[in-house]
Amino acid sequence: QVQLVESGGGLVQPGGSLRLPCAASGGISSFARMGWYRRAPGKQRDLVAVISGDGSTNYASFVKVRFTISRDNAKNTVYLQMNSLKPEDKANYYCNAYWIAMGNDYNYWGQGTQVTVSS
């Protein structure tokens, strides 16, 4: 049973930093594209950053330079380092794992972790 468990959310002041780990278990492919998405209150879920199995990354324009996604395959964990946080970064942040194997799509989500940026 694939599981993604996010943690690290909380309240931080504008300009502060947080690191969100996402621990994966249950047989996720090492080739999986891992990603972070977020949903702000009353808005749709948006892509924040993704990292492929080969380590290539892609970021939403609104977080480039400020956020960094990384993965530690030995620990089955993906990280989102968030710096220079802004009030508009307040959202629920979700971890995602996606891969294709034997012609089948596999797409999994974590339960989310809340990030609030406020003074």
C-alpha positions as CSV (number, residue, x, y, z in Angstrom):
1,Q,0.0,0.0,0.0
2,V,1.6,3.2,-1.2
3,Q,1.6,6.0,1.4
4,L,2.9,9.6,1.3
5,V,3.1,11.4,4.6
6,E,3.9,15.1,4.7
7,S,5.1,17.0,7.7
8,G,6.9,20.2,8.6
9,G,4.1,22.6,8.1
10,G,3.2,25.3,10.6
11,L,3.1,29.0,11.2
12,V,6.1,31.2,10.1
13,Q,6.6,34.9,9.8
14,P,7.0,36.6,6.4
15,G,10.6,36.1,5.2
16,G,11.0,32.9,7.1
17,S,11.7,29.4,6.0
18,L,10.2,26.0,6.3
19,R,11.3,22.5,5.1
20,L,8.6,20.1,4.2
21,P,9.5,16.4,4.1
22,C,7.3,13.8,2.4
23,A,8.0,10.3,3.5
24,A,7.1,7.6,0.9
25,S,6.5,4.0,1.6
26,G,4.8,0.9,0.1
27,G,6.7,0.4,-3.1
28,I,7.0,3.7,-4.9
29,S,9.0,3.4,-8.0
30,S,12.5,5.0,-7.9
31,F,11.6,6.4,-11.3
32,A,8.5,8.1,-9.9
33,R,8.1,11.8,-10.5
34,M,7.6,13.3,-7.1
35,G,6.0,16.7,-6.7
36,W,4.6,19.3,-4.3
37,Y,1.3,21.0,-4.9
38,R,-0.6,23.5,-2.9
39,R,-4.2,24.6,-2.5
40,A,-4.9,28.0,-1.0
41,P,-8.4,28.6,0.6
42,G,-11.0,29.0,-2.1
43,K,-8.5,28.3,-4.9
44,Q,-7.6,25.3,-7.1
45,R,-4.7,23.1,-6.5
46,D,-1.5,24.4,-8.1
47,L,1.8,22.7,-9.0
48,V,4.6,24.1,-6.8
49,A,7.6,21.9,-7.9
50,V,8.3,18.5,-9.3
51,I,11.5,16.3,-9.4
52,S,11.9,13.4,-11.8
53,G,13.6,10.1,-11.1
54,D,16.7,11.4,-12.9
55,G,16.8,14.5,-10.6
56,S,15.5,17.0,-13.1
57,T,13.3,19.7,-11.6
58,N,10.6,22.1,-12.6
59,Y,9.1,24.9,-10.6
60,A,6.1,27.1,-10.7
61,S,7.0,30.7,-11.7
62,F,5.8,32.0,-8.4
63,V,8.3,30.0,-6.3
64,K,11.4,30.0,-8.5
65,V,14.5,30.9,-6.6
66,R,12.7,30.8,-3.3
67,F,11.8,27.1,-3.1
68,T,13.9,24.0,-3.8
69,I,12.7,20.5,-4.3
70,S,15.1,17.6,-3.6
71,R,14.8,13.8,-3.1
72,D,16.7,11.3,-1.0
73,N,16.0,7.9,-2.6
74,A,17.8,6.0,0.1
75,K,15.4,7.5,2.6
76,N,12.4,7.5,0.2
77,T,11.8,11.1,1.1
78,V,11.2,14.2,-0.9
79,Y,11.8,17.7,0.5
80,L,10.5,21.1,-0.3
81,Q,12.8,23.8,1.1
82,M,10.8,27.1,1.3
83,N,12.7,30.3,1.8
84,S,11.6,34.0,1.8
85,L,8.0,32.9,2.5
86,K,5.2,35.4,1.7
87,P,1.7,35.6,3.1
88,E,0.4,34.4,-0.3
89,D,2.3,31.1,0.2
90,K,-0.3,30.2,2.8
91,A,-1.9,26.9,1.7
92,N,-2.2,23.2,2.3
93,Y,0.8,21.6,0.7
94,Y,0.4,18.1,-0.8
95,C,3.0,15.6,-1.9
96,N,2.4,13.6,-5.1
97,A,4.0,10.5,-6.6
98,Y,3.4,9.6,-10.2
99,W,4.8,7.0,-12.5
100,I,3.9,4.7,-15.4
101,A,4.7,1.0,-15.3
102,M,3.5,-1.9,-17.6
103,G,1.2,0.5,-19.3
104,N,-0.5,1.6,-16.0
105,D,-0.6,5.0,-14.4
106,Y,0.1,5.2,-10.7
107,N,-0.8,8.5,-9.0
108,Y,-0.8,9.0,-5.2
109,W,-1.4,11.9,-2.9
110,G,-0.5,12.6,0.7
111,Q,-3.0,14.1,3.2
112,G,-1.4,17.5,3.1
113,T,0.3,19.8,5.6
114,Q,-0.8,23.3,6.4
115,V,1.6,26.3,5.9
116,T,0.6,29.7,7.3
117,V,2.7,32.8,6.7
118,S,1.7,35.6,9.0
119,S,3.2,38.1,11.4
